[in-house]
Amino acid sequence: MKILFVNPPNKPFTEKHILIEPIDILSLASLCISLGHEASFFDMDAKRLGLMDLIKQVQENQFDKAVIVFDNHIPLHKDETLNTIKKINKILHEQKIEIIGIGKTFTYNHDLIKKLNIDVSILEGKNTENTLTRLLNLQNLFSENLSKISGIIFVDNGVVVTNPPTNEEFDINDLPITCRDLVDKSDYIDIKSMITSRGCINNCKFCPCKNFWGNWKGKSPELVVNEIKDLVENFGTKKIIFLDDNATVDNQRMIDICNLIKKEKTAIKLGCLCSVNTFNKEMFVSMAQAGFRWVHFGIESGCQEVLEHCGKNFDVQKAVEIINFTKKLGLRVRTSLILDLEPITEKNLQDTLGFIEKTMPDEIRIHYLVNRLGSEYGKNNGQISNQYIHENKIVLQNEKSDLVLKYVNILTRMVKNNDYSIIKKPSQWADIEKLRGKDGKIKFVSFCPSKYGIDWWKYETNYWNNRQNWKRKIILH
């Protein structure tokens, strides 16, 4: 079977200075290759390709099926991309290519499959690979009885049919090492990405992660380190980010990963996304020793009332202590904030500003709330619009939006006084050195997608026998 994997073009195209390899699509394509299929990857976004380029691609190759991936892991595409996907599907059907859709938006809006002319979409993230394997084994999607395949959505005589899922769950340890030869590395920034775990233990009401991926599960430490070694030895990789939604859920697994990295003496700089309620001092010490230089904590608010209201289960004061400890270890810290989470009050917004003053993260990413399909907040959201989480605007339009914007301005003035750069558009990442402050450091507040890997190479840590004694030094290059 000859399969085309398509990363549709963003509108406008995603800024090149923030682009990393779309690891979720590459992972699926690599699985197909391991199963004996022939896979090609067409990154229309990174290559700045249009519909005519797609026509040329499919006319020159005889693909049996195409897999369209949209909003499957960390979404960068704007909602307008859905209109482009419809045009892409028209071209594919004209060439007699069957189409499989994968991603949260297709999962939670079943009527979309009909509107976009997708033949079959996969219902749940946690079993995507098993379901995709079964679909690819069909010589022709509609010469077989699709009603026998669990966990899919398809159209039968103009009617959208949903086959419920089973209790089956794909074991991510069965994924092969990602085939990086499918892409042109010059299309992306100098950092590779990996997914070492799937899902999350948190129940944030604004996030569809747990519903889509199911319970958290992690790859074995040995498999994780094998892929790191592959990236270092075969691709000359210097920086890797774990793009897991929450990489540190299993503290011992992360410690084991770090111990293996140290044992192998693998020279690498690492970053990951994690949460304060999975923090462990011993784990973070091991991470710093093994080469971790960056972590992202999804804080979202510095107000305890807001955190409890949206389902985030951690103590604000504990988060302050954790961030400050992490900074002392020599790791760059990024936090994210959703400024219009309810209840929106003057006091609650003041609490969030106070949190920033107490922690002063190296990087702060500002978001506004989006009621995403698949989340608790998005349950009654029948719209497919406003799913793009990186839009720099307040969806909420009432008197409270003025209060939020007032505190955005206060926050901006406060961080400027502390030598932070303000990033309002992705093109500002083109010249990183312009963002460097008087003290030589780069600190920023970003209202748009942020760049990974900034200044990871600058920081090293010396570990003393007493774990409480750490010395941070800046290596000047």
Summary of the structure (lengths in Angstrom):
residues: 477
radius of gyration: 22.4
end to end distance: 50.1
largest distance: 70.2
contacts: 1552
relative contact order: 0.10
helix: 38%
strand: 19%
